[in-house]
Amino acid sequence: MGDELELLRAADPAPAGAGRWRDRPLDARAEAGLARLLHHTRTRRAGRRLMLRAEAAVLALVAVVCFLLSDAGSTPAVAAPGPLVPHADTRPVPLAELARRAEARARAAAPGDGPHRGSHVQSWYLSMQEGPDAAPPVTVPEERITRWNADGSGSELVVATDPRHPGRPVIHDDDGHWRTVSDGKVLHRRTYPAGAEAQHGGLASRTRPPTDPAKLRAQLGWLYGGAGGVRTVSPLLQALSSFRGEWTPGPRETAAVVRMLADAGGLRPAGSVTDRLGRRGEAYVHDGAGLRQMVILAPRTGELLGLEETFTTDQPEFKVKAGQVMSYEAWLP
């Protein structure tokens, strides 16, 4: 709770000296602080769901040290990715058009092509610290796979990826077996017996997503939006990220997601990008106060491929420059 209070203070949209009527849009500093709070809460929720103990953090630090020392004779690489840039030679696809493609795919889907509980994601978050003596952050990209079965049994695997190659896939599940490749360090591996999802998965992982866009948005609001709901694009994208950490949508749920984003407004098509896993996607951008959110969707199916957040103004108190990536997530089937 203490950490969250500090983050709330940093996000203060109405400082005491701003006058009596202080209800106004967040400035860049408050937007960054609020984003830190949202990421802190979401990361803590994920950590609680995955039951990552203190040894995971220790192993992550050891992984970083091993990575950096393994190339002691060369310049150490920093796990700080640059922002994705849309290709200049592509025609941006309107969200409404992509929604129609996703809906056509949904109509052709088989009855059994539904969502499944759990997710597969590669992620990276900038660990910001305040103050003149703040040390540069050491952040390890992670790959996380969570699966839950109909009987409530499941499995979890978290791997710290090589910071020199933050987008390289390091784990896969051929024939039902987890395999570690490259330099990935396993931070957490666990299997759960039948019925364990009720304790470890939480309400969100047991609440099946609807296929109606309006109902989906309402569900995202009460599950992830807090008291403010998801009335604007920025919290809607944050809630969608949390949802994607719990569920892997099927074609019908994917169509609802794309139509929901198209109906929400506030996202402009930016063109085609190649994401951190080498996949082609359509980028849609929301510009907030000091922060840009880019959601990436598969061009033919509308599947949610990723979400990136980038600072658009300097944040001196956090030693952050405009153009630095605050976070990214890349989802896999």
Secondary structure as the mmCIF struct_conf table of DSSP 4:
data_model
#
loop_
_struct_conf.conf_type_id
_struct_conf.id
_struct_conf.beg_label_comp_id
_struct_conf.beg_label_asym_id
_struct_conf.beg_label_seq_id
_struct_conf.end_label_comp_id
_struct_conf.end_label_asym_id
_struct_conf.end_label_seq_id
HELX_RH_AL_P HELX_RH_AL_P1 GLY A 2 ALA A 10
TURN_TY1_P TURN_TY1_P1 ALA A 11 ALA A 11
BEND BEND1 PRO A 13 ALA A 14
HELX_RH_3T_P HELX_RH_3T_P1 ALA A 16 ALA A 18
BEND BEND2 ARG A 20 ARG A 20
HELX_RH_AL_P HELX_RH_AL_P2 ALA A 28 LEU A 50
TURN_TY1_P TURN_TY1_P2 MET A 51 MET A 51
HELX_RH_AL_P HELX_RH_AL_P3 ALA A 54 LEU A 69
TURN_TY1_P TURN_TY1_P3 SER A 70 GLY A 73
BEND BEND3 SER A 74 SER A 74
HELX_LH_PP_P HELX_LH_PP_P1 THR A 75 ALA A 77
BEND BEND4 ALA A 79 ALA A 79
HELX_LH_PP_P HELX_LH_PP_P2 PRO A 81 LEU A 84
TURN_TY1_P TURN_TY1_P4 ALA A 88 ASP A 89
BEND BEND5 THR A 90 THR A 90
HELX_LH_PP_P HELX_LH_PP_P3 ARG A 91 PRO A 94
HELX_RH_AL_P HELX_RH_AL_P4 LEU A 95 ALA A 108
BEND BEND6 ALA A 109 ALA A 109
TURN_TY1_P TURN_TY1_P5 PRO A 111 GLY A 112
STRN STRN1 HIS A 116 TYR A 125
BEND BEND7 GLY A 131 GLY A 131
TURN_TY1_P TURN_TY1_P6 PRO A 132 ASP A 133
HELX_LH_PP_P HELX_LH_PP_P4 ALA A 134 PRO A 137
STRN STRN2 GLU A 142 TRP A 148
TURN_TY1_P TURN_TY1_P7 ALA A 150 ASP A 151
BEND BEND8 GLY A 152 GLY A 152
STRN STRN3 GLY A 154 ALA A 160
HELX_LH_PP_P HELX_LH_PP_P5 THR A 161 ASP A 162
TURN_TY1_P TURN_TY1_P8 PRO A 163 ARG A 164
BEND BEND9 HIS A 165 HIS A 165
TURN_TY1_P TURN_TY1_P9 PRO A 166 GLY A 167
BEND BEND10 ARG A 168 ARG A 168
STRN STRN4 ILE A 171 HIS A 172
HELX_RH_3T_P HELX_RH_3T_P2 ASP A 174 GLY A 176
STRN STRN5 ARG A 179 THR A 180
TURN_TY1_P TURN_TY1_P10 SER A 182 ASP A 183
STRN STRN6 LYS A 185 TYR A 192
TURN_TY1_P TURN_TY1_P11 ALA A 194 ALA A 196
HELX_RH_AL_P HELX_RH_AL_P5 GLU A 197 HIS A 200
TURN_TY1_P TURN_TY1_P12 GLY A 201 GLY A 201
HELX_RH_AL_P HELX_RH_AL_P6 GLY A 202 ARG A 206
BEND BEND11 THR A 207 THR A 207
HELX_LH_PP_P HELX_LH_PP_P6 ARG A 208 PRO A 210
BEND BEND12 THR A 211 ASP A 212
HELX_RH_AL_P HELX_RH_AL_P7 PRO A 213 TYR A 224
BEND BEND13 GLY A 225 GLY A 225
HELX_RH_3T_P HELX_RH_3T_P3 GLY A 226 GLY A 228
TURN_TY1_P TURN_TY1_P13 GLY A 229 VAL A 230
BEND BEND14 THR A 232 THR A 232
HELX_RH_AL_P HELX_RH_AL_P8 VAL A 233 GLU A 246
STRN STRN7 TRP A 247 THR A 248
HELX_RH_AL_P HELX_RH_AL_P9 PRO A 251 ALA A 264
STRN STRN8 ARG A 268 THR A 274
TURN_TY1_P TURN_TY1_P14 ARG A 276 LEU A 277
BEND BEND15 GLY A 278 GLY A 278
STRN STRN9 ARG A 280 ASP A 287
BEND BEND16 ALA A 289 GLY A 290
STRN STRN10 LEU A 291 LEU A 297
TURN_TY1_P TURN_TY1_P15 PRO A 299 THR A 301
STRN STRN11 LEU A 304 PHE A 311
BEND BEND17 THR A 312 THR A 313
STRN STRN12 GLN A 315 GLN A 315
HELX_RH_3T_P HELX_RH_3T_P4 PRO A 316 PHE A 318
TURN_TY1_P TURN_TY1_P16 LYS A 319 LYS A 319
STRN STRN13 VAL A 320 VAL A 320
TURN_TY1_P TURN_TY1_P17 ALA A 322 GLY A 323
STRN STRN14 VAL A 325 LEU A 332
#
